[in-house]
Amino acid sequence: MIIKHQEKIASPEIIQRRYEGLGYICSHSVATAIYLACHLQKPILIEGPPGVGKTELAKITATYLNAPLIRMQCYEGLDESKALYEWKYGKQLLYTQVLKEQLGDVLRGARGLDESIARLHDFGDIFYSQEFLEPRPLLQALQSEDGAVLLIDEIDKADQEFEAFLLELLSDYQVSIPEIGTVKAVSTPIVMLTSNNTRELGDALKRRCLHLYIPFPDAALESRILATQVEGLDTQLREQIVALIGKLRDMPLKKSPAVSETIDWARALLLLNVEELDSHWVKETLNLLLKFQDDIELVEPEIAALLKSLR
């Protein structure tokens, strides 16, 4: 995949500039991580608080490289049958019926029990061949002829056993299927794993990946993101929004407002024809920013003081 996209990933500066052209504003460190992941052909583990653009980074990378995005959402109890492959049981059952009907033809001319069993065994092997295999996201990514962007989303929600299962894929871009053997990547995919840090990931997984931490953006970067994502937003209102969000993130909240929530809030204020932040509109729309009632009750008494500090 690297040769095909050599020009597009020639430098971090090119990546950063062209991602911005696609509407994804990223820091130079993010662009550098993408550059290194592509050229070193290593998975990249993207950590950070929810809503800072980790999943969106994989999406925009797939768009930029004109590659399919194969996404696997992790959850507790996820196993290889959902992530790697499963057998087409309906097709196997149909094949069983066909074999039963043709059993006489299959065994005709066989000499003795051993030869009959050998013939049946040959047919039995077909049941567990590529023809009866239903690929899931991991196997789909390995079998993609022109490469793909594989997003393993929220790996911290999966069990440690599944994390261990991924190690072969992350180190050698291959997987082992007991009935078939080792399946290697046709074209090396770009693999991105995201984590919201709900649990500590294992050292073995971290060793196999480049590490990228995406924090909440600073005011200048968040202002640029809003300018790109929310068309028609007045400069003064945009600066007020960014400043207030920054102050909210400094408060002891259960969940600080994410970039995605900043964008939603700005769009809502624009829709409500708000020209300047005031206590009324902030209280009316605070539920777009804060997702816990305890956080809302903590912030509401401070709204007037927070707005005053912006002026």
C-alpha positions as CSV (number, residue, x, y, z in Angstrom):
1,M,0.0,0.0,0.0
2,I,2.9,2.3,0.7
3,I,4.1,2.3,-2.9
4,K,0.7,3.1,-4.2
5,H,0.4,6.2,-2.0
6,Q,4.0,7.4,-2.0
7,E,3.2,10.9,-3.1
8,K,0.3,11.4,-0.7
9,I,2.4,10.4,2.4
10,A,5.6,12.0,1.3
11,S,5.9,14.1,4.5
12,P,4.0,15.0,7.6
13,E,3.5,18.5,6.3
14,I,1.8,17.2,3.2
15,I,-0.5,15.0,5.3
16,Q,-1.4,17.8,7.6
17,R,-2.1,20.3,4.8
18,R,-4.2,17.8,2.8
19,Y,-6.1,16.5,5.8
20,E,-7.1,20.1,6.5
21,G,-8.3,20.4,3.0
22,L,-10.6,17.5,3.7
23,G,-11.9,19.2,6.8
24,Y,-9.8,17.4,9.5
25,I,-7.6,19.8,11.4
26,C,-4.8,18.0,13.1
27,S,-1.6,18.9,14.8
28,H,1.9,18.2,13.3
29,S,2.4,15.4,15.8
30,V,-0.7,13.6,14.5
31,A,0.5,14.0,10.9
32,T,3.9,12.7,11.9
33,A,2.4,9.6,13.5
34,I,0.4,8.9,10.4
35,Y,3.5,9.4,8.2
36,L,5.6,7.0,10.4
37,A,2.8,4.4,10.6
38,C,2.5,4.2,6.8
39,H,6.3,4.1,6.1
40,L,7.2,1.8,8.9
41,Q,4.2,-0.4,8.3
42,K,3.4,-0.5,12.0
43,P,0.0,-0.3,13.7
44,I,-0.8,2.9,15.5
45,L,-2.4,3.0,19.0
46,I,-4.4,6.3,19.4
47,E,-5.3,7.2,23.0
48,G,-7.0,10.1,24.5
49,P,-10.3,11.3,26.0
50,P,-13.6,10.5,24.1
51,G,-14.6,12.9,21.3
52,V,-11.2,14.3,20.3
53,G,-11.2,12.8,16.8
54,K,-9.6,9.4,17.2
55,T,-12.1,7.5,15.2
56,E,-12.4,10.4,12.7
57,L,-8.7,10.2,12.1
58,A,-9.1,6.7,10.7
59,K,-12.0,7.7,8.6
60,I,-10.2,10.7,7.1
61,T,-7.1,8.6,6.4
62,A,-9.2,6.1,4.5
63,T,-10.8,8.9,2.5
64,Y,-7.4,10.5,1.8
65,L,-5.8,7.3,0.6
66,N,-9.0,6.3,-1.3
67,A,-8.9,3.0,0.6
68,P,-11.8,1.0,2.2
69,L,-12.3,1.6,5.9
70,I,-12.9,-1.7,7.7
71,R,-14.1,-0.9,11.2
72,M,-14.4,-3.3,14.1
73,Q,-16.1,-2.0,17.2
74,C,-14.8,-3.7,20.4
75,Y,-17.0,-4.7,23.3
76,E,-16.8,-7.0,26.3
77,G,-17.0,-10.6,25.2
78,L,-15.8,-10.0,21.6
79,D,-14.2,-13.2,20.2
80,E,-12.5,-14.4,17.1
81,S,-15.7,-15.7,15.5
82,K,-17.0,-12.1,15.4
83,A,-13.7,-10.4,14.6
84,L,-11.9,-12.9,12.4
85,Y,-14.1,-15.4,10.7
86,E,-16.9,-17.9,11.0
87,W,-18.1,-20.8,8.8
88,K,-21.0,-20.6,6.4
89,Y,-23.0,-23.2,8.2
90,G,-26.0,-23.0,5.9
91,K,-23.8,-23.6,2.9
92,Q,-22.1,-26.5,4.7
93,L,-25.5,-28.0,5.4
94,L,-26.5,-27.8,1.8
95,Y,-23.3,-29.4,0.8
96,T,-23.9,-32.2,3.2
97,Q,-27.3,-32.9,1.5
98,V,-25.7,-32.9,-1.9
99,L,-22.9,-35.3,-0.7
100,K,-25.5,-37.6,0.9
101,E,-27.4,-37.8,-2.4
102,Q,-24.1,-38.6,-4.3
103,L,-22.7,-40.9,-1.7
104,G,-23.0,-43.9,-4.0
105,D,-21.0,-42.2,-6.8
106,V,-18.4,-41.0,-4.4
107,L,-17.8,-44.6,-3.0
108,R,-18.2,-46.4,-6.3
109,G,-15.1,-48.5,-7.1
110,A,-13.6,-48.1,-3.7
111,R,-11.6,-51.1,-2.5
112,G,-12.3,-51.8,1.1
113,L,-13.2,-49.7,4.1
114,D,-9.9,-47.8,4.3
115,E,-10.2,-46.4,0.7
116,S,-13.9,-45.5,1.3
117,I,-13.0,-43.6,4.5
118,A,-10.1,-41.9,2.6
119,R,-12.5,-40.7,-0.1
120,L,-15.0,-39.4,2.4
121,H,-12.2,-37.6,4.3
122,D,-11.1,-35.8,1.1
123,F,-14.7,-34.5,0.7
124,G,-14.8,-33.6,4.4
125,D,-11.8,-31.3,4.1
126,I,-13.8,-29.1,1.6
127,F,-16.2,-28.2,4.4
128,Y,-13.4,-26.2,6.1
129,S,-11.9,-24.4,3.1
130,Q,-11.9,-20.8,1.9
131,E,-15.1,-21.5,-0.1
132,F,-17.1,-22.0,3.2
133,L,-15.3,-19.2,5.1
134,E,-17.2,-16.0,6.1
135,P,-14.5,-13.3,6.7
136,R,-15.0,-10.8,9.5
137,P,-13.3,-7.4,9.8
138,L,-9.7,-8.7,10.6
139,L,-9.7,-11.2,7.8
140,Q,-11.3,-8.8,5.4
141,A,-8.5,-6.3,6.0
142,L,-5.8,-9.0,5.4
143,Q,-7.5,-10.2,2.2
144,S,-8.0,-6.7,0.7
145,E,-6.0,-6.7,-2.5
146,D,-5.3,-3.0,-2.7
147,G,-4.9,-2.5,1.1
148,A,-7.3,-1.0,3.6
149,V,-7.5,1.1,6.7
150,L,-8.4,-1.3,9.6
151,L,-10.0,0.6,12.6
152,I,-10.1,-1.5,15.8
153,D,-12.2,0.9,17.8
154,E,-12.2,1.2,21.6
155,I,-9.8,-1.8,22.1
156,D,-9.9,-1.0,25.9
157,K,-13.5,-2.3,26.0
158,A,-12.5,-5.8,24.8
159,D,-11.2,-8.5,27.1
160,Q,-7.5,-9.1,27.7
161,E,-7.9,-12.5,26.0
162,F,-9.0,-10.8,22.8
163,E,-6.1,-8.3,23.1
164,A,-3.7,-11.2,23.3
165,F,-5.4,-12.7,20.2
166,L,-4.6,-9.6,18.2
167,L,-0.8,-9.8,18.8
168,E,-0.1,-12.0,15.8
169,L,-2.0,-9.7,13.5
170,L,-0.3,-6.6,14.9
171,S,3.3,-8.0,14.7
172,D,3.2,-10.0,11.4
173,Y,0.0,-8.9,9.6
174,Q,-1.1,-12.5,9.6
175,V,-3.6,-14.7,11.5
176,S,-3.8,-18.4,12.2
177,I,-6.9,-20.4,11.3
178,P,-6.8,-23.9,12.7
179,E,-8.6,-25.6,9.8
180,I,-6.7,-23.7,7.1
181,G,-3.4,-22.5,8.5
182,T,-1.7,-19.1,8.4
183,V,-3.3,-16.4,6.3
184,K,-1.0,-13.5,5.5
185,A,-1.9,-10.1,4.3
186,V,-2.3,-9.7,0.6
187,S,-1.4,-6.0,0.9
188,T,-0.4,-4.6,4.3
189,P,-3.3,-2.6,5.8
190,I,-2.9,0.5,7.8
191,V,-4.1,-0.5,11.3
192,M,-5.4,2.0,13.8
193,L,-6.5,1.0,17.3
194,T,-8.3,3.6,19.5
195,S,-8.6,3.6,23.3
196,N,-10.4,5.9,25.7
197,N,-8.2,4.6,28.6
198,T,-11.0,2.9,30.4
199,R,-8.4,0.2,31.3
200,E,-4.7,-0.3,31.0
201,L,-3.6,-2.1,27.9
202,G,-1.0,-4.8,27.9
203,D,2.7,-4.1,27.3
204,A,2.8,-6.7,24.5
205,L,0.2,-4.8,22.5
206,K,1.8,-1.4,23.1
207,R,5.2,-2.7,22.0
208,R,3.8,-3.6,18.6
209,C,2.3,-0.2,18.0
210,L,3.3,3.4,17.5
211,H,1.7,5.5,20.2
212,L,-0.2,8.6,19.6
213,Y,-2.0,10.6,22.3
214,I,-4.6,13.1,21.2
215,P,-5.4,15.5,24.0
216,F,-8.1,18.2,24.0
217,P,-6.9,20.9,21.5
218,D,-5.6,24.2,22.6
219,A,-7.8,27.3,22.0
220,A,-6.1,28.2,18.7
221,L,-6.5,24.7,17.3
222,E,-10.1,24.3,18.5
223,S,-11.0,27.6,16.9
224,R,-9.6,26.4,13.6
225,I,-11.6,23.2,13.9
226,L,-14.8,25.2,14.6
227,A,-14.1,27.5,11.6
228,T,-13.8,24.4,9.4
229,Q,-16.7,22.4,10.7
230,V,-19.3,25.1,11.4
231,E,-20.0,27.3,8.4
232,G,-21.3,30.8,9.1
233,L,-20.1,31.0,12.7
234,D,-19.2,34.6,13.6
235,T,-15.6,35.0,14.7
236,Q,-16.5,36.7,18.0
237,L,-19.0,34.0,19.0
238,R,-16.5,31.3,18.0
239,E,-13.8,32.8,20.3
240,Q,-16.4,33.0,23.1
241,I,-17.4,29.3,22.6
242,V,-13.7,28.2,22.6
243,A,-12.9,30.2,25.7
244,L,-15.9,29.0,27.7
245,I,-15.2,25.4,26.7
246,G,-11.6,25.8,28.0
247,K,-12.9,27.0,31.3
248,L,-15.3,24.1,31.6
249,R,-12.5,21.6,31.0
250,D,-10.6,23.1,33.9
251,M,-13.6,22.3,36.3
252,P,-13.8,19.0,38.2
253,L,-16.4,17.4,35.9
254,K,-17.2,13.8,35.4
255,K,-16.9,14.2,31.7
256,S,-15.4,17.3,30.1
257,P,-16.9,18.6,26.8
258,A,-15.3,16.9,23.8
259,V,-14.4,18.5,20.5
260,S,-17.4,16.8,18.9
261,E,-19.7,18.3,21.6
262,T,-18.1,21.8,21.0
263,I,-19.0,21.4,17.3
264,D,-22.6,20.3,18.1
265,W,-23.0,23.2,20.6
266,A,-21.8,25.8,18.0
267,R,-24.2,24.4,15.4
268,A,-27.0,24.6,17.9
269,L,-26.2,28.2,18.8
270,L,-26.1,29.1,15.1
271,L,-29.4,27.5,14.6
272,L,-30.9,29.4,17.5
273,N,-29.5,32.7,16.0
274,V,-27.4,33.4,19.0
275,E,-25.0,36.2,18.3
276,E,-23.3,36.4,21.7
277,L,-23.1,34.1,24.7
278,D,-25.3,35.0,27.6
279,S,-26.5,33.2,30.7
280,H,-29.9,32.4,29.2
281,W,-28.6,30.6,26.1
282,V,-25.8,28.8,28.0
283,K,-28.3,27.4,30.5
284,E,-30.7,26.4,27.8
285,T,-28.1,24.5,25.8
286,L,-25.9,23.3,28.6
287,N,-27.2,19.7,28.1
288,L,-25.5,19.6,24.7
289,L,-22.1,20.0,26.4
290,L,-22.5,18.2,29.7
291,K,-23.9,14.6,29.8
292,F,-24.2,14.2,33.6
293,Q,-26.8,16.0,35.7
294,D,-24.2,16.4,38.5
295,D,-22.0,18.3,36.1
296,I,-24.8,20.5,35.0
297,E,-25.7,21.3,38.6
298,L,-22.1,22.1,39.3
299,V,-21.7,24.5,36.3
300,E,-25.1,26.3,36.4
301,P,-24.3,28.5,39.4
302,E,-21.0,29.5,37.9
303,I,-22.3,30.5,34.4
304,A,-22.5,34.2,35.1
305,A,-19.0,34.3,36.6
306,L,-17.6,32.3,33.7
307,L,-19.1,34.5,31.1
308,K,-17.9,37.6,32.9
309,S,-14.3,36.3,32.9
310,L,-14.5,36.0,29.1
311,R,-14.9,39.8,28.7
